[in-house]
Amino acid sequence: MSDSEGITCASLSELWLKGDEERFCHFLSQFMRPLFPRQLDRSQFSRRRRALSGVIILMRRLWREQLPPQDEKVRSLDGAPIPVCTFARSNRRQTVRGVECCGRLESKKGKLFGFRLHATVTPDQLMDERVLAPTTIHDVHVALELLSDDSEIIAIGDTAYTSAELEQTLWDDAMIQLLPLRHPGQHLQWTADVRRLLSRIRMRVETAFSQLTTVFDFGPTGARSLVGAVNRVVSKMLAHTFCFLWHRVNTTADWSGSVTL
C-alpha cells in the first residue's frame, strides 16, 4: 500500500468508523478491494499510520493555509481534554508517564490523566494552529507557543487566558491583541456589548471542538504509545480539515482558489 493510500485509508477510518482500525480493515477487505488492491491487516495498518504522522501533519497545514481568507485576523483560543486512560490506571499505563499528565477536568468535576489539545479556530470554525500539551500545563503558558507563528491578529479566549503579562508580551512581540473574558471579581470589566460579542465569537471555537468530540469521537485514543496517541489526534484533525475543504469546494460556486490535493 502506497503512502497516499495509507493516508486516505486513515482519513476514511476517522470519517466513517471514528478511527476503529479493526472494523475499518474488515470493511476495506470486504467492500473496497478493487479500490485498494494492496491490503494491510490491522497491525500493519496501525504501524503505517504511525510512520506517516509527519506527512499527515504537513498535509493538514498545507490545506489549512489555502482555506482561510488572507485578511482574516480573528482567532479564538480554547482547549479540549484527551484522556489516555482512567485515572485509576494511570500508574500502570505505558503510553505516557509522569505527574505532569495528572490533572483535573473542571468541566466534569473529575480527574484527568492525559493531554489537552490547545487550538486556535477561525470565525468559520476551521482549526488553525494546535499544540498538544500535558494536562497540568496552564493555558497561559501554552498560548505563547500557540500564537508564535501569528502576528497582528485579535485572539479571543475564555477566563483561563486572563493574564496582564501575557497580553503585554503578545502585543510587544507580535502585535497580537488578546481579549480574554474577565473574571467576575476583576476590577477592569468589558462593557455589556463587548461581552456579548466575545461570547458570540467564543461559541464558534466551542462548536469546532464539539464537532471533533461527537463526529470523530475525540476522546480516549486507545493508543499504546505516545506516537500512536499523537497520530490519532492528527488523523482526526486532518479528517476535520478535509470535511471543511470539501464543503468549501462544493458549496461555494464562485470560489476561485486553487486547492492542492
N, C-alpha and C positions, 0 to 999 in steps of 0.2 A: 504494500500500500504506500502510495507516494505521500509526501508531506502535505500537499494540498488536499488530498483525500482525507488524511488524518484530521486536519483542522476542520474540514467540512463535517466529518462524522462527529467530532467533538461538539461542534455548534448544534448539529441536529439532535444529539442526545440531550442537550440542555433545553432546546426548544420543544421537543416532543415528550421526553420522558424525565425531565427535571434532573438530568445527569446520571440516571441509573444505567451504569455501564453494562451490567449483565443482561438486563432486559433489552437494551439497545443492540447489543451484539446478536442476540437471538432474532430480533426484528430485522436486523440487517441481513442476516443469513437467510431468512425465510422469504423476505419480500423485496430486497433491493440488491440481490446478487448481480443482475445484469448491469446495474449502475456502478457497483463496487465489486468487480470480479475477484480482487485480491483481498480475501477476508482475513481478519485477525480475531483470535479468541480474546476473552476479557482481559487476561493478564497482559497480553501483547498490546492490546489497545490502550490499557492504562499506562504502560511504560512509554508508548509512543506519544501519548498526550503530555506526559511529564517532560519528555525530551523536547517538545515543541512549545514549551511555556514562553520562552523568549520571543519566538516568532508570533505567538498569539498576542502578546503584549504590544509588539510592534505593529501588527495589523490593526489592532483597535485604535492605536494612536494615529495611524495614517487615516483611517476612516473618520475618526473624531475631528481631525484638523480640516476635513473637507465639508463638514456639516454645519457648524455654527456660522452665522453671518460675521463678516470681518469686523463690523462696527459694534458687535455685542460686547458690552463692558460690564455686565452684571453677572455675579456668581453667588450662589447660595452654598453654604457650608453645613455639613452635618456628618454624622457617623452612624454606623449600624453594627450591632454585635455579631460576631461569628463564633459560636461555641465550638470548641474542639471535642469536648465530651462533657458529661455531667461533672459537677464539682466534686462529687464523692469519689470519682475515679481519677482525679487529676494527678494523684501521686503515683499512679501505675501507668499513665499514658506516656507513650514514647514519641508521639508526634512532635510535641514541644514540651519543654520542661523549664521550670523557673517560676519564682514568685511574681515576676512582672506580668505573667499571664493570668494571675489570680485576682479578679476584681469583683465588682458588684454591679448588677444590672438594675439601675434605679427605676426604670420604667416598669419592671415586673417585680420589684422588691425581692430580688433573689441574687444569688451569687453566680459568677460567670468565670469560666476558665477558657481562655482562647484569645481572640483578637477583636479589634474593631476596624472596620473599613471606613476610613475618612475620605470624603469625596467632595468635589465642587460640582455643582449642577447648573446648567444654563436655564434661563427662564422658560424654555420649551422642553425642559426635563431631560436633557441629554447629559449623561455623565461625562465630566471633563477630566480633571486631574484626580488621582486617587493615591492614597497611602495606606498600607496595611501595617498596623502597629499593635503591640501588646496592649491589653485592655487597661493596664494601670497608667499608661502614659496619658496625661491630660490633653484635652483638645487644644488648649492654648499652645502647647509645645509642638503639636502636630501641625498647627496652622502655618507656621513659618515654612515647613517643608512642603506643605500642600500648595502654598501660593508662591513658591520660589521661582517658578517659570513665568509668572504673570506680572504685569505692570499696568499701571494706570486703569485699574478697574475698581468697581464697587463690590465689596464682599459682604454678604449679609448672613449672620449666624444667630444662633439662639443664645441664651444666657451663659452657656458654657464658655463662650468666646469673649466674655466680658473681661477686659484687661487693658488698662490705660497704657501700660508699657508695650503690649502687643500692637495696639492701634498706632502708637507713635513710631515703633520700629518698622511696621509695614509702610507707613507713609514716608518715612525718611529714606528707606531702601528702594522702594519701587513705586511710590506714589499710589499706593493701594488704600482706599478709604474703607475701613472696616466699620460696619454698622451692626453691632450686636443688639439683641433685645436686652433691656435693662432689668436688673433685679428690682423687685418692689421696694426694697429698702435703700436703693441708691439715691444719692442727692440729686444727680442730674438725670432727668427723665425725658423721653421723647414726648412730643405732643400727641394728642389722640389720633390725628390724621396720619402722622408718621408711623405710629404703632400699627394702625390698620394696614397701611401699605406694606410694612415689613412683614407682618403676619401673613398677608396675602401672598407675598413672594416666597415666604418660608414654606407655605403649603406645597409648593412645586417640588422642592427637594424631598419633602416627606412622601409625596406621591411617587417619585422616582424610586426611593428605597422600598416603598410598599410594592411596586411592580416587581422588583428583584425578589422580594420575600414571597409573594403569592404566586407569581408566574414561574419563577425559576427556582423556587424552594431554597432561597438564600438563607440558610441556617446552618446547622451542624454539617460539616463537609463529609464526615465519614472517612477521611483520608488517614492513612497510616504513617505518613511522613510529612515534614514541613513543605517539601517541594510539591507533594500531592495536594496539600491544602491550598497552597498558593495557586496551583493550576486550576483547581475547581473554581476559585474566586474569579480568576482572569477569564476563564471559559464562559462563565455566566455573564460577565460584563461584556465580552465580545458578542455573545448572542443578543444581549440587550441593545448594543450599539447597532448590530445588523438589522434588528427589527426597526429601529429608528431610521436607518438609512433606507430600508425597503419601503417604509411608509412615506418617506420624503420623496423618493423617486417615483412612486406610483400614484401619489395624490397631488403632487404639485406639478401641474401641466406646464407652467411657464418657468420651471426651474431649469436654468441653463448651465449649471455647474457640471463639471466632469468628475466622475467617480472612478477610482481605481479599484477594480475587483480582481 
